[in-house]
Amino acid sequence: MLPDNIKSQIRTIYKEIAASMPQFRSRREQNYMVAEISKTLAGEYDKDRRIIVVEAGTGIGKSLSYILGTIPLAVASKKKVCIATATVALQEQLLHKDLPHFLQQSGIEFKFGLVKGRQRYVCLAKLEAMIGAQDSSQIAMWQTKPDQSQINELQKLHQDFHQKRWNGEIDTLKHPIPDFLWQQICCDKHSCHRQVSAHHNCPFHKAREDVDTWDVLIVNHSLLFADLELGGGVILPEPEDMFYVIDEAHHLPIVARDFSSAQATLRGACDWLEKASKTCSKLQNQLKTTHIIAPVQAMLDYTTELTNLLTQVAHFCDTQPQLFANPESRLRFEHGQLPQSLLIQAENLATASGSAVKQFNKVVSVLNEAIKDGEVPKHQSEGLLSETGFILQRLDNLHKLWKMMAKEDSKKGAPMARWAELITGKQQDYLFCSSPIEVGFMLESMLWQKAAGVVLCSATLRALNNFNHFAHQVGLSMNDGSRFLALQSPFDYENNATLFIPQMVNEPTDDNYTAEIAEHIVALIDGEMATLVLFASYWQMDKVVELVEGKIPKDQLFVQGAIPRQQILEQHKKRCDDGLPSVIFGTGSFSEGLDLPGDYLTNLIITKLPFAVPTSPVEQAHAEYLKVKGGNPFLQLTIPDASRKLVQSCGRLLRKEQDYGRVTILDRRLVTKRYGKSLIDALPPFRRVIE
């Protein structure tokens, strides 16, 4: 049960926040969201399943809702709160606006901050090694030989850090430095060790000390999964001691899948394995200890074995070019099943790479001891740690891939998607890849079972007006004790916006369809001041750009890809502010996270229903799996996915309560196909005009 004192505290804070914001409007939906989150996390509905999924329509104020629903309870029960987001914009909003305001008004004492990955911090030891690189062994650390301007740039960074003008984070640099330069001086998990004296004042380790004192942690989805993949409690606090809030949760299935995937080349791997052998031999000669001999010798044996096995797999591919004779130059293993000869090689590669990882870890352990004991000069230790770190990372990845390739799939769930891609270049190579099709089982063991409580929220989680599709994707079900809550936007859609579906001659599959939508677009923007046109593909967008040339003035049209996104938005807003008409052409990425309130967008045109063509090997494998089970991939995957994307696209129009405008969808399938009614009914309740 949620204690009465917490309920009372939440109500008091809500009133304080309302009083501090002149434009604040108390909303029933927001109050309900706060109450349901806090009751779920308190175990009021299910003590063993404290999970709530919330779809909160635009205008509800979801960030305040989950902050108010989690922090008072977390502080009282000595738990921490981890807020995971997909976008930097939302992280910045939480860090600089929402949480400081809540801290000020709530009367609760808590600390908060943004947790960043290692690569956002400079490694001082690497930086010092770089600017002091006089001899050839140190210059070898540079990926390309440095010029004087680069050395000067790094010396300036070094000075700024020691004179407290810079804190060592890439995000606080006054002037950005080239990415390739940053990659050579940033922190990484293999070469940056706390026990090495040079790393005692490392910005990354100092930042991690701060993290331990925080009560509320803001992270991105990738960092969340980096911690969960390590078992939890490694980068972030223990899952059992934390309430997780996963905002923008519609991204969760894809992020989880990408994190669980692996890929590695064949001949490319042989090249770095050769370098790994040379590094091992160099270490054996350099370190004055007998402890290095056995692991180095074993490692040399395994690199030879791995090279032979990888060469055999490459030969298998070379001798069957017809397998890659398709537009994607790709061989997808149907039902995830490798040919028997390849499966045996995969099993051998999994075993040998696993043994190599163990032996190389022993080598690195001996090296660390030697550095700690002062047996390795400081200027050499950084180079060696960086070198061994690079090898260990590659070995880990190689082992992960071949373990996934060789693993027998469970009869209960979907198989792994497995495929290989031909790479042409200086030498012909093959990229082998493996990915889970479904990630629900993994999320169950990594997060749902371990966490003290979880809140998943977004403005678009449902498809076709229900949570079934999303729940299945993330491994939840409607009857497992998890809570599901859909809160409608408070906006007056019926009076403020119109959904228009015009009469059309051509179907989207017809050759003349693109020419027809170009004509419609020209007519629909006539007399309109602020238009956004969302296309189904770059190809279609580029074709329409050609067709409208001379019909839409060039200075009025901003096309995605021609100039950076931020520049498009700035120039569009400037024209609107100056009372001049403006049109933006964009693809799918412009249907999410694009905020053009008020007069910056009153005319939204969607050219085609966002049906994804299953072109990726994972999507193809998923469709194949559903067919085997007697399912229908179009109804089970394509339609729900299109529904969510269409809701998201239509959500660009009304961003604030007083906004108004028209959404036009140039796809008659909404009217002519049986699934069309379900797609329309899942949209906000616009006033409808269907010709």
Wavefront OBJ file of the C-alpha trace (Angstrom):
o trace
v 0.000 0.000 0.000
v 1.066 3.581 -0.659
v 1.505 5.150 2.818
v -0.885 8.007 3.671
v 1.999 10.353 4.461
v 3.403 9.862 0.920
v -0.049 10.486 -0.606
v -0.334 13.683 1.414
v 3.202 14.747 0.462
v 2.493 14.196 -3.255
v -0.693 16.302 -3.071
v 1.139 19.124 -1.264
v 4.005 19.167 -3.786
v 1.529 19.197 -6.682
v -0.172 22.285 -5.212
v 3.201 24.020 -4.679
v 4.247 23.344 -8.283
v 0.871 24.541 -9.595
v 1.181 27.773 -7.594
v 4.727 28.400 -8.878
v 3.746 28.237 -12.571
v 1.348 30.956 -13.800
v 0.410 28.993 -16.948
v -0.093 25.701 -15.057
v -3.417 23.899 -15.518
v -4.400 21.082 -13.195
v -5.376 18.078 -15.297
v -7.339 15.026 -14.228
v -5.212 12.816 -16.498
v -1.983 14.041 -14.917
v -3.297 13.481 -11.374
v -4.368 9.981 -12.338
v -0.971 9.190 -13.878
v 0.865 10.332 -10.721
v -1.436 8.265 -8.488
v -1.208 5.099 -10.605
v 2.598 5.274 -10.843
v 3.064 5.718 -7.094
v 0.518 3.007 -6.213
v 2.087 0.540 -8.654
v 5.613 1.154 -7.320
v 4.351 0.817 -3.740
v 3.098 -2.689 -4.610
v -0.553 -1.810 -4.125
v -1.655 -3.802 -7.182
v 0.967 -6.565 -7.243
v 3.846 -6.843 -4.777
v 5.838 -9.059 -7.146
v 5.209 -7.140 -10.378
v 5.654 -3.401 -9.834
v 5.553 -2.459 -13.510
v 3.333 0.145 -15.164
v 3.097 1.025 -18.871
v 1.647 4.493 -19.538
v 0.738 6.070 -22.849
v 0.353 9.767 -22.048
v -0.969 11.894 -24.909
v 0.589 15.253 -25.782
v -0.188 17.962 -23.234
v -0.565 15.755 -20.146
v 2.875 16.619 -18.764
v 4.338 13.142 -18.422
v 7.771 14.158 -17.093
v 6.255 15.977 -14.084
v 3.891 13.019 -13.594
v 6.625 10.404 -13.316
v 8.931 12.677 -11.289
v 6.136 13.287 -8.764
v 5.029 9.650 -8.871
v 8.497 8.222 -8.152
v 10.782 10.569 -6.180
v 8.781 11.028 -2.931
v 8.257 7.250 -2.643
v 11.875 6.465 -3.630
v 13.373 8.850 -1.054
v 11.044 7.534 1.686
v 11.880 3.890 0.873
v 15.628 4.557 0.381
v 15.502 3.670 -3.304
v 17.090 5.500 -6.220
v 15.397 6.618 -9.430
v 16.893 6.052 -12.886
v 15.265 8.015 -15.724
v 16.267 6.631 -19.136
v 15.516 8.615 -22.296
v 16.184 8.177 -26.006
v 17.012 11.783 -26.864
v 19.519 14.368 -25.655
v 16.772 17.030 -25.795
v 14.738 15.269 -23.102
v 17.843 14.661 -20.962
v 18.638 18.381 -21.113
v 15.040 19.282 -20.218
v 15.102 16.984 -17.161
v 18.552 18.135 -16.050
v 18.156 21.891 -16.468
v 14.425 22.479 -16.085
v 12.158 19.753 -14.673
v 14.284 18.329 -11.839
v 15.688 21.684 -10.567
v 12.143 23.078 -10.445
v 10.849 19.991 -8.623
v 13.748 20.161 -6.143
v 12.977 23.812 -5.445
v 9.231 23.320 -4.926
v 9.053 19.874 -3.315
v 10.945 20.445 -0.081
v 12.530 17.009 -0.607
v 16.305 16.855 -0.368
v 17.781 14.813 -3.198
v 20.734 14.958 -5.568
v 20.514 14.314 -9.283
v 22.700 14.314 -12.379
v 23.291 13.014 -15.882
v 25.313 9.789 -16.081
v 27.446 9.676 -19.213
v 29.354 6.875 -20.884
v 33.137 6.663 -20.557
v 33.734 7.984 -24.041
v 32.290 11.380 -23.085
v 35.363 11.955 -20.829
v 39.000 12.664 -21.634
v 41.604 10.173 -20.454
v 44.300 12.412 -18.946
v 46.957 9.726 -19.248
v 46.243 9.349 -22.988
v 46.181 13.123 -23.424
v 49.533 13.518 -21.671
v 51.019 10.643 -23.654
v 49.820 12.260 -26.891
v 51.217 15.722 -26.254
v 54.468 14.231 -25.005
v 54.801 11.861 -27.952
v 58.344 12.492 -29.109
v 59.686 9.017 -29.835
v 58.439 6.664 -32.529
v 56.723 4.268 -30.095
v 54.530 7.079 -28.793
v 53.787 8.521 -32.238
v 52.591 5.004 -33.123
v 49.716 5.609 -30.714
v 48.280 8.133 -33.150
v 46.027 6.624 -35.804
v 47.504 9.162 -38.203
v 50.729 11.079 -37.677
v 49.880 14.305 -35.801
v 50.466 17.715 -37.275
v 51.531 20.642 -35.107
v 48.056 22.215 -35.019
v 46.606 19.013 -33.525
v 49.326 18.852 -30.876
v 48.686 22.540 -30.076
v 44.960 21.830 -29.747
v 45.595 18.998 -27.291
v 48.101 21.073 -25.298
v 45.419 23.756 -24.938
v 42.963 21.140 -23.611
v 45.581 19.948 -21.122
v 46.169 23.501 -19.877
v 42.444 24.260 -19.645
v 41.868 21.142 -17.565
v 44.663 21.810 -15.080
v 43.710 25.476 -14.783
v 40.090 24.430 -14.029
v 38.718 26.038 -17.205
v 37.472 22.642 -18.459
v 36.150 19.620 -16.547
v 37.254 16.957 -19.036
v 33.857 16.291 -20.665
v 33.410 16.512 -24.428
v 30.029 18.195 -23.875
v 31.572 21.168 -22.042
v 34.240 21.985 -24.649
v 33.994 25.624 -25.722
v 35.059 24.660 -29.243
v 34.364 21.154 -30.597
v 37.377 19.091 -31.659
v 37.399 16.668 -34.607
v 35.884 13.281 -33.798
v 38.987 11.317 -34.897
v 41.091 13.380 -32.479
v 38.706 12.848 -29.561
v 38.654 9.080 -30.192
v 42.391 8.989 -29.484
v 42.198 10.729 -26.106
v 38.848 9.594 -24.696
v 38.401 7.158 -21.853
v 37.720 3.475 -22.612
v 36.973 0.560 -20.324
v 40.047 -1.475 -21.186
v 42.845 1.078 -20.934
v 41.530 3.244 -18.086
v 42.160 1.525 -14.758
v 41.680 3.180 -11.377
v 44.606 1.310 -9.853
v 47.028 2.940 -12.285
v 48.336 6.070 -10.536
v 47.918 8.206 -13.665
v 44.161 7.604 -13.472
v 43.571 8.741 -9.885
v 42.432 12.205 -11.010
v 40.692 10.931 -14.127
v 37.532 12.983 -14.908
v 35.612 9.769 -15.570
v 36.403 8.228 -12.178
v 35.688 11.530 -10.422
v 32.327 11.705 -12.215
v 31.557 8.132 -11.132
v 32.217 9.137 -7.503
v 29.546 11.832 -7.906
v 27.111 9.279 -9.342
v 27.307 7.250 -6.127
v 25.922 10.241 -4.196
v 22.972 10.895 -6.537
v 19.396 9.862 -5.744
v 18.060 10.473 -9.259
v 20.120 9.441 -12.285
v 19.415 10.499 -15.865
v 20.801 8.141 -18.537
v 20.244 7.353 -22.195
v 18.788 4.008 -23.266
v 22.196 2.738 -24.435
v 23.870 3.311 -21.061
v 20.953 1.606 -19.326
v 21.480 -1.490 -21.473
v 25.251 -1.368 -21.079
v 24.656 -1.769 -17.332
v 21.925 -4.405 -17.659
v 24.057 -6.481 -20.034
v 26.770 -6.588 -17.343
v 24.170 -7.932 -14.900
v 23.095 -4.565 -13.457
v 24.689 -2.652 -10.605
v 28.004 -2.177 -12.441
v 27.653 1.258 -14.057
v 24.433 2.175 -12.239
v 23.126 1.185 -8.779
v 21.706 -2.318 -8.245
v 18.356 -2.883 -10.045
v 16.839 -4.166 -6.786
v 17.487 -0.736 -5.212
v 16.112 1.334 -8.065
v 12.875 2.527 -9.632
v 13.399 2.754 -13.401
v 11.501 5.279 -15.511
v 11.930 4.469 -19.194
v 10.689 7.479 -21.143
v 10.309 7.395 -24.945
v 9.780 3.671 -24.305
v 8.588 2.952 -27.855
v 12.323 2.773 -28.704
v 12.941 0.034 -26.130
v 12.479 -3.100 -28.321
v 14.918 -1.850 -30.992
v 17.548 -0.639 -28.482
v 17.368 -3.961 -26.622
v 17.700 -5.919 -29.859
v 20.645 -3.867 -31.116
v 22.445 -4.322 -27.793
v 21.995 -8.081 -27.982
v 23.314 -8.371 -31.545
v 26.852 -9.119 -32.672
v 28.811 -8.973 -35.910
v 32.386 -9.622 -37.004
v 34.334 -10.019 -40.229
v 36.352 -13.092 -41.198
v 39.537 -11.856 -42.892
v 39.447 -8.579 -40.956
v 39.459 -10.635 -37.750
v 42.440 -12.628 -39.030
v 44.362 -9.348 -39.481
v 43.893 -8.152 -35.895
v 44.476 -11.669 -34.522
v 47.916 -11.501 -36.145
v 48.532 -8.183 -34.351
v 47.293 -9.776 -31.111
v 49.924 -12.517 -31.461
v 52.666 -9.918 -31.953
v 51.452 -7.981 -28.897
v 51.544 -11.161 -26.780
v 55.095 -11.986 -27.901
v 56.168 -8.380 -27.210
v 54.727 -8.558 -23.678
v 56.479 -11.857 -22.983
v 59.807 -10.291 -23.948
v 59.158 -7.069 -22.035
v 57.745 -8.278 -18.698
v 60.289 -9.814 -16.352
v 57.977 -12.436 -14.899
v 57.436 -16.127 -15.560
v 53.668 -15.714 -14.970
v 53.279 -14.318 -18.473
v 54.704 -17.354 -20.301
v 51.832 -19.879 -19.985
v 48.942 -17.548 -20.946
v 50.947 -16.071 -23.848
v 51.793 -19.506 -25.254
v 48.157 -20.613 -24.911
v 47.020 -17.371 -26.529
v 49.375 -17.889 -29.489
v 47.907 -21.383 -29.980
v 44.343 -20.053 -29.928
v 45.040 -17.189 -32.351
v 46.495 -19.735 -34.803
v 43.443 -21.986 -34.373
v 41.017 -19.072 -34.765
v 42.799 -17.824 -37.889
v 42.595 -21.297 -39.465
v 38.896 -21.668 -38.631
v 38.004 -18.189 -39.934
v 39.953 -18.865 -43.137
v 37.968 -22.098 -43.637
v 34.660 -20.229 -43.241
v 35.874 -17.582 -45.728
v 36.765 -20.396 -48.157
v 33.234 -21.844 -47.729
v 31.818 -18.440 -48.777
v 34.351 -17.885 -51.604
v 33.464 -21.195 -53.245
v 29.707 -20.460 -53.264
v 29.391 -16.957 -54.777
v 25.825 -17.732 -55.906
v 24.705 -17.513 -52.258
v 25.541 -13.799 -52.264
v 24.242 -13.084 -55.793
v 21.386 -10.755 -54.782
v 20.990 -6.944 -54.599
v 21.990 -6.907 -50.905
v 24.997 -9.267 -51.420
v 23.595 -11.099 -48.405
v 23.146 -14.712 -47.359
v 20.385 -15.075 -44.772
v 20.200 -18.455 -43.091
v 16.531 -19.447 -43.269
v 14.924 -20.183 -39.880
v 18.304 -19.220 -38.392
v 19.750 -22.627 -39.312
v 23.354 -22.885 -40.506
v 24.410 -25.671 -42.899
v 25.887 -28.574 -40.901
v 29.471 -27.965 -42.098
v 29.245 -24.294 -41.097
v 27.596 -25.129 -37.774
v 30.561 -27.315 -36.798
v 32.952 -24.459 -37.645
v 30.782 -22.035 -35.632
v 30.902 -24.343 -32.589
v 34.688 -24.630 -32.883
v 35.011 -20.842 -33.248
v 32.805 -20.286 -30.187
v 34.945 -22.651 -28.083
v 38.320 -21.347 -29.310
v 37.350 -17.658 -28.978
v 36.020 -18.281 -25.447
v 39.322 -19.900 -24.456
v 41.277 -17.055 -26.090
v 39.312 -14.475 -24.059
v 40.191 -16.323 -20.821
v 43.886 -16.566 -21.659
v 44.146 -12.973 -22.841
v 42.470 -11.771 -19.644
v 45.274 -13.545 -17.773
v 47.844 -11.738 -19.943
v 46.185 -8.370 -19.192
v 46.059 -9.221 -15.484
v 49.828 -9.870 -15.422
v 50.401 -6.589 -17.318
v 48.277 -4.650 -14.790
v 50.266 -6.114 -11.893
v 53.541 -5.155 -13.581
v 52.297 -1.576 -14.131
v 51.114 -1.341 -10.509
v 54.513 -2.546 -9.281
v 56.259 0.090 -11.410
v 57.956 -2.456 -13.695
v 56.639 -0.760 -16.845
v 57.625 2.876 -17.568
v 54.675 5.276 -17.465
v 55.108 6.382 -21.078
v 54.861 2.732 -22.211
v 52.016 1.632 -19.929
v 49.382 3.776 -21.664
v 50.250 2.406 -25.088
v 50.220 -1.194 -23.837
v 46.922 -0.792 -21.976
v 45.343 0.801 -25.031
v 46.684 -1.954 -27.297
v 45.569 -4.821 -25.042
v 42.226 -3.092 -24.443
v 41.603 -2.935 -28.185
v 42.396 -6.650 -28.571
v 40.239 -7.688 -25.606
v 37.287 -5.734 -26.968
v 37.641 -7.431 -30.360
v 38.043 -10.881 -28.771
v 34.937 -10.380 -26.613
v 32.950 -9.402 -29.688
v 34.262 -12.347 -31.735
v 33.291 -14.740 -28.959
v 29.828 -13.169 -28.581
v 29.146 -13.534 -32.319
v 30.235 -17.153 -32.736
v 28.538 -18.197 -29.508
v 25.293 -16.765 -30.940
v 25.923 -18.432 -34.311
v 26.536 -21.835 -32.694
v 23.896 -21.735 -29.951
v 20.955 -24.109 -30.321
v 17.726 -22.117 -30.463
v 15.082 -22.697 -27.816
v 12.022 -24.604 -29.032
v 9.812 -22.252 -26.992
v 10.635 -18.908 -28.635
v 11.792 -17.355 -31.882
v 15.144 -18.449 -33.353
v 18.101 -16.106 -33.767
v 18.355 -14.211 -37.038
v 21.677 -15.201 -38.623
v 23.188 -13.894 -41.838
v 26.394 -13.001 -43.686
v 27.165 -10.064 -45.977
v 29.739 -9.859 -48.748
v 32.157 -6.933 -48.384
v 34.096 -5.892 -51.455
v 37.191 -3.749 -51.103
v 40.952 -4.220 -51.065
v 40.297 -7.797 -50.016
v 37.012 -9.670 -50.334
v 35.599 -10.278 -46.878
v 32.407 -11.419 -45.173
v 30.582 -9.862 -42.242
v 28.799 -12.499 -40.132
v 25.906 -11.233 -38.000
v 23.467 -12.561 -35.440
v 20.567 -10.908 -33.646
v 17.628 -12.022 -31.534
v 14.261 -11.606 -33.254
v 12.372 -11.102 -30.008
v 13.846 -9.601 -26.831
v 11.023 -10.019 -24.326
v 12.596 -13.037 -22.596
v 15.858 -11.112 -22.191
v 14.151 -8.029 -20.722
v 12.279 -10.307 -18.318
v 15.483 -11.756 -16.855
v 17.596 -8.575 -17.073
v 15.104 -5.998 -15.843
v 11.502 -6.949 -15.053
v 12.460 -9.649 -12.515
v 15.237 -7.622 -10.869
v 14.023 -4.023 -10.638
v 12.382 -2.567 -7.532
v 9.848 -1.085 -9.949
v 9.540 0.102 -13.563
v 7.570 2.857 -15.304
v 7.479 2.740 -19.118
v 5.968 5.752 -20.827
v 5.646 7.516 -24.158
v 3.087 9.475 -26.140
v 2.843 6.525 -28.575
v 2.919 2.980 -27.182
v -0.389 1.572 -28.369
v -1.061 0.256 -31.849
v -4.636 -0.038 -33.136
v -5.848 1.321 -29.780
v -4.356 -1.436 -27.616
v -1.081 -2.324 -25.871
v -0.847 -5.929 -27.136
v 1.848 -5.320 -29.754
v 4.128 -3.301 -27.447
v 3.600 -5.671 -24.502
v 4.643 -8.654 -26.632
v 7.693 -6.784 -27.959
v 9.026 -6.073 -24.456
v 8.080 -9.378 -22.811
v 5.079 -8.223 -20.777
v 1.506 -9.448 -21.018
v -1.861 -7.975 -20.167
v -2.437 -10.523 -17.393
v 0.989 -10.943 -15.734
v 0.368 -8.348 -13.018
v 1.790 -5.409 -15.007
v -0.415 -2.297 -15.199
v -1.377 -0.668 -18.503
v -2.735 2.863 -18.654
v -3.791 4.934 -21.689
v -4.421 8.634 -21.022
v -5.972 10.751 -23.751
v -4.508 14.144 -24.594
v -6.549 17.019 -23.112
v -6.466 18.865 -26.459
v -9.725 19.712 -28.242
v -8.923 17.807 -31.449
v -12.455 17.925 -32.840
v -12.669 21.712 -32.852
v -9.006 22.573 -33.433
v -7.947 20.132 -36.165
v -9.276 18.422 -39.269
v -8.278 15.081 -40.774
v -8.668 15.361 -44.558
v -8.508 12.382 -46.926
v -8.963 13.691 -50.494
v -10.279 11.815 -53.496
v -7.405 10.305 -55.523
v -7.145 8.559 -58.877
v -4.086 6.400 -58.189
v -3.237 3.793 -55.575
v 0.184 4.076 -53.833
v 1.323 1.058 -55.876
v 0.531 2.763 -59.221
v 3.257 4.321 -61.390
v 1.449 7.681 -61.564
v 0.929 7.946 -57.808
v 4.015 10.116 -57.142
v 3.029 12.595 -59.867
v -0.483 12.808 -58.392
v 0.716 13.487 -54.839
v 3.043 16.216 -56.197
v -0.034 17.946 -57.698
v -1.960 17.574 -54.429
v 0.942 19.001 -52.390
v 1.162 22.110 -54.600
v -2.611 22.652 -54.216
v -2.633 21.940 -50.463
v 0.107 24.456 -49.610
v -1.537 27.251 -51.579
v -2.426 29.995 -49.097
v -0.885 28.095 -46.159
v 1.895 29.669 -44.081
v 3.484 26.685 -42.286
v 3.555 23.235 -43.897
v 5.298 19.949 -43.101
v 5.166 17.159 -45.698
v 6.167 13.689 -44.458
v 7.287 11.185 -47.100
v 7.527 7.400 -46.885
v 10.999 7.322 -48.454
v 13.862 9.502 -49.638
v 13.245 8.246 -53.168
v 9.659 9.511 -53.142
v 10.672 12.833 -51.566
v 13.437 13.473 -54.115
v 11.079 12.633 -56.993
v 8.454 15.092 -55.695
v 11.136 17.790 -55.265
v 11.854 17.417 -59.003
v 8.147 17.503 -59.897
v 7.342 20.670 -57.886
v 10.327 22.623 -59.181
v 9.101 25.992 -60.404
v 5.737 25.510 -58.639
v 7.049 26.084 -55.104
v 9.558 28.958 -54.781
v 13.029 27.658 -53.843
v 13.437 30.009 -50.886
v 10.139 28.706 -49.469
v 11.072 24.992 -49.540
v 13.416 23.252 -47.059
v 14.303 19.644 -47.870
v 15.681 17.135 -45.363
v 19.266 16.210 -46.205
v 19.986 19.369 -48.202
v 20.946 21.244 -45.018
v 21.185 20.083 -41.359
v 17.910 19.487 -39.490
v 18.489 22.271 -36.957
v 19.161 24.747 -39.754
v 15.925 23.725 -41.507
v 13.925 24.383 -38.330
v 15.618 27.732 -37.659
v 15.082 29.005 -41.222
v 11.490 27.712 -41.265
v 10.691 29.517 -37.995
v 12.325 32.722 -39.219
v 10.143 32.762 -42.352
v 7.041 32.109 -40.233
v 8.021 34.915 -37.832
v 8.472 37.237 -40.822
v 4.983 36.346 -42.115
v 6.351 34.418 -45.113
v 5.097 30.964 -46.211
v 7.411 28.037 -45.487
v 7.364 24.337 -46.426
v 9.450 21.487 -44.978
v 9.873 18.165 -46.809
v 11.006 15.318 -44.530
v 10.977 11.533 -44.156
v 10.212 9.246 -41.204
v 12.760 10.778 -38.826
v 10.867 14.099 -39.031
v 7.749 12.388 -37.670
v 9.320 12.059 -34.211
v 10.757 14.627 -31.827
v 9.883 17.538 -34.114
v 8.316 20.337 -32.091
v 6.727 23.118 -34.175
v 4.046 24.660 -31.935
v 1.507 27.341 -32.799
v 1.889 29.078 -36.147
v 5.078 27.140 -36.962
v 2.913 24.227 -38.210
v -0.730 24.416 -39.262
v -0.677 22.251 -42.392
v 0.571 18.650 -42.085
v 0.615 16.402 -45.160
v 1.357 12.661 -44.942
v 1.948 11.237 -48.402
v 1.627 7.528 -47.702
v 0.815 5.090 -44.894
v 4.101 4.246 -43.115
v 4.213 0.548 -43.983
v 7.712 -0.787 -43.404
v 8.998 -3.147 -46.084
v 10.805 -6.009 -44.301
v 14.210 -5.424 -45.876
v 16.443 -6.043 -42.853
v 17.446 -9.664 -42.165
v 15.934 -9.448 -38.663
v 12.555 -8.296 -39.995
v 12.626 -10.983 -42.684
v 13.475 -13.639 -40.094
v 10.652 -12.407 -37.839
v 8.112 -12.602 -40.679
v 9.387 -16.082 -41.565
v 9.014 -17.226 -37.933
v 5.413 -15.969 -37.725
v 4.504 -17.764 -40.970
v 5.923 -21.035 -39.620
v 3.689 -20.619 -36.563
v 0.676 -20.088 -38.834
v 0.559 -16.343 -38.257
v 0.173 -13.398 -40.622
v 3.195 -11.023 -40.587
v 1.234 -8.230 -42.285
v -1.502 -8.213 -39.642
v 0.760 -9.030 -36.685
v 3.762 -6.800 -37.474
v 3.213 -4.401 -40.375
v -0.229 -3.031 -39.454
v 0.480 -2.435 -35.715
v 3.819 -0.809 -36.568
v 2.169 1.430 -39.193
v -0.564 2.376 -36.711
v 1.932 3.570 -34.097
v 3.975 5.491 -36.690
v 0.873 7.141 -38.158
v -0.260 8.309 -34.705
v 3.259 9.642 -34.146
v 3.243 11.511 -37.476
v -0.178 13.057 -36.796
v 1.110 14.092 -33.372
v 3.323 16.714 -35.036
v 0.340 19.033 -35.605
v -1.005 19.976 -32.159
v 1.796 20.548 -29.649
v 0.052 23.015 -27.320
v -3.566 23.432 -26.250
v -4.291 26.457 -28.443
v -2.712 24.953 -31.610
v -4.863 24.351 -34.691
v -4.567 23.070 -38.257
v -5.196 20.315 -40.779
v -3.758 16.837 -41.334
v -4.036 15.519 -44.893
v -3.286 11.873 -45.680
v -2.802 11.181 -49.402
v -3.463 7.446 -49.154
v -6.945 6.139 -49.987
v -6.181 2.743 -48.453
v -7.482 4.258 -45.205
v -10.902 4.196 -46.880
v -10.690 1.324 -49.367
v -8.961 -1.419 -47.338
v -10.451 -3.417 -44.488
v -7.614 -2.429 -42.113
v -8.115 1.288 -42.912
v -10.885 1.819 -40.353
v -8.701 0.418 -37.544
v -5.878 2.796 -38.510
v -8.203 5.838 -38.608
v -9.868 4.908 -35.307
v -6.459 4.776 -33.595
v -5.763 8.430 -34.533
v -6.672 11.369 -32.273
v -10.370 12.352 -32.597
v -9.905 14.950 -35.350
v -12.927 16.274 -37.216
v -12.945 14.067 -40.325
v -13.439 15.155 -43.919
v -13.293 12.209 -46.328
v -13.997 12.883 -50.005
l 1 2 3 4 5 6 7 8 9 10 11 12 13 14 15 16 17 18 19 20 21 22 23 24 25 26 27 28 29 30 31 32 33 34 35 36 37 38 39 40 41 42 43 44 45 46 47 48 49 50 51 52 53 54 55 56 57 58 59 60 61 62 63 64 65 66 67 68 69 70 71 72 73 74 75 76 77 78 79 80 81 82 83 84 85 86 87 88 89 90 91 92 93 94 95 96 97 98 99 100 101 102 103 104 105 106 107 108 109 110 111 112 113 114 115 116 117 118 119 120 121 122 123 124 125 126 127 128 129 130 131 132 133 134 135 136 137 138 139 140 141 142 143 144 145 146 147 148 149 150 151 152 153 154 155 156 157 158 159 160 161 162 163 164 165 166 167 168 169 170 171 172 173 174 175 176 177 178 179 180 181 182 183 184 185 186 187 188 189 190 191 192 193 194 195 196 197 198 199 200 201 202 203 204 205 206 207 208 209 210 211 212 213 214 215 216 217 218 219 220 221 222 223 224 225 226 227 228 229 230 231 232 233 234 235 236 237 238 239 240 241 242 243 244 245 246 247 248 249 250 251 252 253 254 255 256 257 258 259 260 261 262 263 264 265 266 267 268 269 270 271 272 273 274 275 276 277 278 279 280 281 282 283 284 285 286 287 288 289 290 291 292 293 294 295 296 297 298 299 300 301 302 303 304 305 306 307 308 309 310 311 312 313 314 315 316 317 318 319 320 321 322 323 324 325 326 327 328 329 330 331 332 333 334 335 336 337 338 339 340 341 342 343 344 345 346 347 348 349 350 351 352 353 354 355 356 357 358 359 360 361 362 363 364 365 366 367 368 369 370 371 372 373 374 375 376 377 378 379 380 381 382 383 384 385 386 387 388 389 390 391 392 393 394 395 396 397 398 399 400 401 402 403 404 405 406 407 408 409 410 411 412 413 414 415 416 417 418 419 420 421 422 423 424 425 426 427 428 429 430 431 432 433 434 435 436 437 438 439 440 441 442 443 444 445 446 447 448 449 450 451 452 453 454 455 456 457 458 459 460 461 462 463 464 465 466 467 468 469 470 471 472 473 474 475 476 477 478 479 480 481 482 483 484 485 486 487 488 489 490 491 492 493 494 495 496 497 498 499 500 501 502 503 504 505 506 507 508 509 510 511 512 513 514 515 516 517 518 519 520 521 522 523 524 525 526 527 528 529 530 531 532 533 534 535 536 537 538 539 540 541 542 543 544 545 546 547 548 549 550 551 552 553 554 555 556 557 558 559 560 561 562 563 564 565 566 567 568 569 570 571 572 573 574 575 576 577 578 579 580 581 582 583 584 585 586 587 588 589 590 591 592 593 594 595 596 597 598 599 600 601 602 603 604 605 606 607 608 609 610 611 612 613 614 615 616 617 618 619 620 621 622 623 624 625 626 627 628 629 630 631 632 633 634 635 636 637 638 639 640 641 642 643 644 645 646 647 648 649 650 651 652 653 654 655 656 657 658 659 660 661 662 663 664 665 666 667 668 669 670 671 672 673 674 675 676 677 678 679 680 681 682 683 684 685 686 687 688 689 690 691
